[in-house]
């Protein structure tokens, strides 16, 4: 990778130990394009938040000479910069004043020059602050001497070290303080002599000679007896780790450079890594334990001569090159740069210390928490010098109260008894304070009543009841006595004498008699209507035949404006649908009670749906919800309930609100027998299963997913289902093994099927589902096979071809016998009797196995719109071409096969969305443009469209957009 920040300078570098700043001093001997001889010290801010690649200059000053070395120590409030100059002096600068000016005005300022340290004769190449004693500064120059300066009294060196005899050093090339003993210093020179000094006593501890020049050395930060030495001679470009106690042979030799090594520095964050640069233009990061190369900076036109690690951000380094550039790099981004498998062994995968943590935890699927703690004495052990850490697995439930609710709800459904479900409804009614909740659970409880009582209780709940004969005679005695007395009095009334007939108009009577005698019933009815004798007209019309009767009845109904006559009209015309659409919304209870009395089967469903739709349009949300419940329309009902999910209520969490919704949904689904749900409702089941899994209730989540037809699973739901099944299977197996009283459920997901009921030849069969947990003891499963309310009144068809309620004016004939439990008939004089409807029987079917995710080859594209079919064709062709470029499946590597299969599944998911129309208009249009570009072989334009979709359509298309990029890139590589 290229550098992340840069400075156009030929300069030595020093990085502030505590602040985000870097100092650059003009390199001695460097020649720029202007042939300038000026010497500058500049400070730049290391701002990694800025998008500017050039570092910002924040301070500068002139120097008397150019630099051979630069160091930044922590002495003082904000440190001190020391520069080894070409004339043998050491310059000192205090950057604190410059920082204050920059913080106040955001402008670069003059760096305060403190003074010069003068002792050496010749350029100063070795310069380093003592880490443990920041006031100590060591310097070495071409005069072969080492000076130790106390910055508290810098007038002269506090120690002056110069070897004699065999310890004589020529030009000092590098010096290094020991990290453990602050009085021990190492110096090396270009004549190959390296000396270990006791600074306090100004004596030599030991020395060793190399046959080649030594350009740089550094102490091992972890092992104070070992020192790293390198040579800048091209004949010996190796880096050697030496133990000063055993100098006969090096501890390790690092082979990789082809020419002499110029500079190196040990990583302050992790001593496992060493950075070196050489005249072969390579800058290498070594694994000091194995001697392997772990990273390499990109090579430039010329070599680097100074490298440093940034102490504040691990992995960030600076490299100064003879190209006149200082580059800032991230070593992690250079991990594979320039490595060659033929020449270099691959380093073992080792995490740097800045990635390692003493403790850690991560949440896993299924309510699991995994953790480690290396600080515990028993948490780790060593085997063959490797640390073997212990990892702890915890089961974690973050919602204790929710888990308890789920367990109780599961138990109520598992029991399989209507009584348990009614008790659940009753409990919910008592617990809630919401009027809507009370109404909802109250209606669900009514729907769970035994056959023959549900409709009666529904009408009573709506405020319309009809006392039975038994109640009249045994319970309501005063009313019975009164009725008996009235009957007796009526029987004692004198009957009128038939020999005398009275008439107000003899002429009218004669005309009517004449019409009747000659059989002109129509004329007689017309005369009665003109005389406003409605009763007489209806009686004569009844004798005159059905056609005359119906026309007379219709004229009569039009002339009567009483509200109850609209009810009579709807019953006579068998047109309850028109009645529902014309009835005012505020009278919804009367309307629902009427259709409860006279509607049956599918007509009941259609009428309730129509009434609910009208109520929703009028803003009667609660009433509409109750009507949808009566119709068994789970999708519409849950759609209304789901609107409250995003609204916080009573301080409940989102998971608790989902639990409230699912409790109502599952009870309604059980009662209605509906198992075919919409995509939004299946998404709700998916969210609920995820919540259950997050609390560790994997087996419970698996049971609830069985409410869905496996063939309706989306790709995401299939993945979740398979994942839960994979994790829940061991738990279920352990549970079943411990339950000796129920050996029949030893298999985790054993299904139980129920014998089907006889099928009717007049209606298509309906699919119902069995209550929760069919593998376990399901009691009275048969009660869910039959309709719940009076001759399947509340049982919604599970046929996927369910039609929407018909509009006004359309109607269906009503049978005169409205049910075996309701003793009411439309009078024979009002409408001729019609044949009773044949009830539909229901069967329970075995759930189908979960379908595998669709692929390019298996995805159903039969319903893809015509204008989108080119998308499928183009992407299928592109996928095949990319696959064939690998040489076919047999020649592909395992990694390539996995990649091809993954791409096929993701494109299959895209085809499935196109087939179902589950893709937005914007995404479809851009996808069409992308495929048009592919058809023209304009791969660049296709990639631009893919990038644009990534920015605007990512939420919808994130599953398959990366796959499009991969196969387009693959096609480009083939070309």
Order of alpha helices (4+ residues) and beta strands (2+ residues): beta-beta-beta-beta-beta-beta-beta-beta-alpha-beta-beta-beta-beta-beta-beta-beta-beta-beta-beta-beta-beta-beta-beta-beta-beta-beta-beta-beta-beta-beta-beta-beta-beta-beta-beta-alpha-alpha-alpha-alpha-alpha-alpha-alpha-alpha-alpha-alpha-alpha-alpha-alpha-alpha-alpha-alpha-alpha-alpha-alpha-beta-beta-alpha-alpha-alpha-alpha-alpha
